[in-house]
Amino acid sequence: MKRIYPATNLRLITGFTLIELLVVAVILAVLTGIALPRYTRSVARSREAEGWAFLTAIRSSELRYYMEHNEVFTTGAAAFTRLDMDDPQGLPVSLFNYCVAAGGTAQQFTAKALPRGTCGGCQTLCLDQDGVRGTGGPCGGC
């Protein structure tokens, strides 16, 4: 802002007053307070979307394996190899550890995504043979 002081001092003084700077700082603080929680929620949702996408791929592969071989679903450490899937455990960018566990009967299974340390705010994701989703807590053994 430009201000001209009384006629005795004719020089021109430019700059912002302390009040104007404080008002701008308060406005920025309010906007940050609103935007930051929304941003962290959207990041957490996108991280969980990765987990759900891979669990859906595991479920599809398990169902395809059952239709092709007319056998029970494959579970355990060899599940990804027998399902012709890349093992996600070796991927450094994966935010989850994935596993497949047998269900109560020979035709049931549960695919789980367990969050790694880099997945802040993620919870355990579960998907069964019927496509029923679950989050948090125990979802069956792996």
HUKA-V967468 format. One record per residue. N is the residue number from 0. PHI is phi as a letter, one per 20 degrees, with the letter a starting at -180 (NA if undefined). OMEGA is omega in whole degrees, -180 to 180 (none if undefined). D_LAST is the distance of its C-alpha to the last C-alpha in Angstrom with 1 decimal. Layout:
n=N phi=PHI omega=OMEGA d_last=D_LAST
n=N phi=PHI omega=OMEGA d_last=D_LAST
//
This chain:
n=0 phi=NA omega=176 d_last=66.4
n=1 phi=d omega=-180 d_last=70.0
n=2 phi=c omega=176 d_last=72.3
n=3 phi=d omega=-179 d_last=76.1
n=4 phi=e omega=-176 d_last=77.5
n=5 phi=g omega=-173 d_last=81.1
n=6 phi=g omega=-180 d_last=84.1
n=7 phi=f omega=-180 d_last=84.8
n=8 phi=c omega=-172 d_last=81.6
n=9 phi=e omega=-179 d_last=81.4
n=10 phi=f omega=-176 d_last=78.5
n=11 phi=e omega=-180 d_last=75.3
n=12 phi=d omega=-180 d_last=72.1
n=13 phi=d omega=178 d_last=68.8
n=14 phi=p omega=179 d_last=65.2
n=15 phi=d omega=177 d_last=62.8
n=16 phi=e omega=-180 d_last=63.4
n=17 phi=f omega=179 d_last=60.9
n=18 phi=f omega=179 d_last=60.3
n=19 phi=f omega=178 d_last=59.4
n=20 phi=f omega=178 d_last=56.9
n=21 phi=f omega=177 d_last=55.3
n=22 phi=f omega=178 d_last=55.1
n=23 phi=f omega=179 d_last=53.3
n=24 phi=f omega=178 d_last=50.9
n=25 phi=f omega=179 d_last=50.2
n=26 phi=f omega=178 d_last=49.6
n=27 phi=f omega=179 d_last=47.1
n=28 phi=f omega=179 d_last=45.3
n=29 phi=f omega=179 d_last=45.0
n=30 phi=f omega=177 d_last=43.7
n=31 phi=f omega=179 d_last=41.1
n=32 phi=f omega=178 d_last=40.0
n=33 phi=e omega=-172 d_last=39.5
n=34 phi=f omega=-174 d_last=38.0
n=35 phi=f omega=177 d_last=35.5
n=36 phi=f omega=178 d_last=33.2
n=37 phi=f omega=180 d_last=33.3
n=38 phi=f omega=-179 d_last=32.4
n=39 phi=f omega=176 d_last=29.4
n=40 phi=f omega=-180 d_last=28.1
n=41 phi=f omega=176 d_last=28.6
n=42 phi=f omega=179 d_last=26.8
n=43 phi=f omega=178 d_last=23.7
n=44 phi=f omega=-180 d_last=24.0
n=45 phi=f omega=176 d_last=24.3
n=46 phi=f omega=177 d_last=21.3
n=47 phi=f omega=178 d_last=19.2
n=48 phi=f omega=176 d_last=20.9
n=49 phi=f omega=179 d_last=19.5
n=50 phi=f omega=180 d_last=15.9
n=51 phi=f omega=-180 d_last=17.0
n=52 phi=f omega=-179 d_last=19.0
n=53 phi=f omega=176 d_last=16.3
n=54 phi=f omega=177 d_last=13.9
n=55 phi=f omega=177 d_last=17.1
n=56 phi=f omega=177 d_last=17.7
n=57 phi=f omega=180 d_last=14.4
n=58 phi=f omega=179 d_last=15.3
n=59 phi=f omega=180 d_last=18.8
n=60 phi=f omega=177 d_last=17.9
n=61 phi=f omega=179 d_last=15.8
n=62 phi=f omega=178 d_last=18.8
n=63 phi=f omega=179 d_last=21.3
n=64 phi=f omega=180 d_last=19.7
n=65 phi=f omega=180 d_last=19.9
n=66 phi=f omega=-178 d_last=23.5
n=67 phi=f omega=-173 d_last=24.6
n=68 phi=d omega=-178 d_last=23.3
n=69 phi=l omega=179 d_last=23.3
n=70 phi=c omega=177 d_last=20.2
n=71 phi=f omega=-180 d_last=16.9
n=72 phi=f omega=178 d_last=14.3
n=73 phi=e omega=179 d_last=12.8
n=74 phi=c omega=176 d_last=9.1
n=75 phi=n omega=-174 d_last=7.7
n=76 phi=f omega=-177 d_last=9.8
n=77 phi=e omega=-175 d_last=12.9
n=78 phi=g omega=-175 d_last=11.9
n=79 phi=f omega=178 d_last=14.0
n=80 phi=f omega=-178 d_last=16.8
n=81 phi=f omega=179 d_last=17.2
n=82 phi=e omega=-178 d_last=17.2
n=83 phi=l omega=178 d_last=19.9
n=84 phi=d omega=172 d_last=18.2
n=85 phi=f omega=179 d_last=18.6
n=86 phi=f omega=-176 d_last=15.6
n=87 phi=f omega=-178 d_last=15.5
n=88 phi=f omega=-178 d_last=14.3
n=89 phi=e omega=-179 d_last=17.9
n=90 phi=e omega=-179 d_last=19.5
n=91 phi=f omega=-178 d_last=21.1
n=92 phi=e omega=-179 d_last=21.7
n=93 phi=f omega=-179 d_last=18.2
n=94 phi=e omega=-176 d_last=17.4
n=95 phi=c omega=166 d_last=13.6
n=96 phi=d omega=-175 d_last=10.7
n=97 phi=d omega=175 d_last=9.1
n=98 phi=b omega=179 d_last=6.1
n=99 phi=c omega=-179 d_last=6.4
n=100 phi=c omega=178 d_last=5.1
n=101 phi=f omega=179 d_last=8.3
n=102 phi=e omega=-177 d_last=10.4
n=103 phi=f omega=179 d_last=13.2
n=104 phi=d omega=-176 d_last=15.5
n=105 phi=f omega=-178 d_last=15.7
n=106 phi=d omega=-180 d_last=16.3
n=107 phi=d omega=175 d_last=13.5
n=108 phi=b omega=175 d_last=10.3
n=109 phi=c omega=174 d_last=8.5
n=110 phi=e omega=-177 d_last=8.5
n=111 phi=c omega=172 d_last=7.6
n=112 phi=c omega=-179 d_last=10.0
n=113 phi=e omega=-176 d_last=9.8
n=114 phi=f omega=173 d_last=13.5
n=115 phi=e omega=-178 d_last=15.1
n=116 phi=f omega=-177 d_last=18.2
n=117 phi=e omega=-177 d_last=20.6
n=118 phi=e omega=-179 d_last=19.4
n=119 phi=f omega=177 d_last=21.6
n=120 phi=n omega=180 d_last=21.2
n=121 phi=e omega=176 d_last=18.0
n=122 phi=c omega=179 d_last=15.4
n=123 phi=f omega=-180 d_last=11.8
n=124 phi=d omega=-180 d_last=12.3
n=125 phi=c omega=177 d_last=10.8
n=126 phi=b omega=-179 d_last=12.6
n=127 phi=d omega=-175 d_last=12.7
n=128 phi=f omega=-180 d_last=15.0
n=129 phi=e omega=-180 d_last=18.0
n=130 phi=n omega=179 d_last=17.7
n=131 phi=f omega=-178 d_last=17.2
n=132 phi=e omega=175 d_last=16.1
n=133 phi=b omega=178 d_last=14.7
n=134 phi=c omega=175 d_last=14.8
n=135 phi=m omega=175 d_last=14.3
n=136 phi=l omega=178 d_last=13.0
n=137 phi=f omega=-180 d_last=9.8
n=138 phi=d omega=-173 d_last=8.9
n=139 phi=o omega=-175 d_last=6.7
n=140 phi=f omega=173 d_last=3.8
n=141 phi=b omega=none d_last=0.0
//
